[in-house]
């Protein structure tokens, strides 16, 4: 039985609850169609592959880190631990498009977890958590109709209740962040953030900058923002896409000319590698090998 949002957020939790935490968040579908999918040690293989190169560049000093698409921040904690093991002193910021949420009580025993716009993420009825999103199978079983109707009727009401302050604010973040000097912020990678410019020594974009999500023109905007966030030559950028246990990613370094260069690859490398390499003051494409 799925735990309700009210029970989840009212429980103090502990590190031992990470499996339950991942299960809870993975059942929440955001209004842009993405899920809060994460799991412990998701990038362990990746870290082992790139560890020696990263260690050579970040050891013995502060390292400002940006983790883009951090989801709940669980793997952001692991990224900080990884960099610390390489000898760095990481100062970490994680970003995601959806972090803030609200618990809205509708009636005794009935509540809804929604985003700030009133988009339902989970219904809680008599202590049972009910998903708010529609599967393909629901159109066959006719379960889609009540789910779609509930969303249509409730979203305006939820939005009004939230605007009136008649809700409990919660954050969709991992309890693993507790006591950690890691900031988890809502941010859209396609919108320039002036406070991030020339600030970071290491940037990770995992499972966000994919051709399955965005077209090349849209990705170029994100890459331009990321390049602006790099402190300068020597800054590292890791772009990776994960499917099951497989990782396809590329580790880049910003060169003296302000253009990214490939340091190493895992799997087939990043599918947007060419787009990253062409970004810079003198756009170019990777030479054919």
Helices and strands as residue ranges (DSSP letters): H 5-10, G 15-17, H 18-26, H 44-58, E 61-68, H 74-85, E 88-96, E 100-107, E 110-114, E 120-125, E 128-131, H 136-141, H 143-163, E 168-171, G 175-177, E 182-186, G 194-196, E 202-206, H 216-229, E 236-243, E 246-254, E 260-266, H 273-277
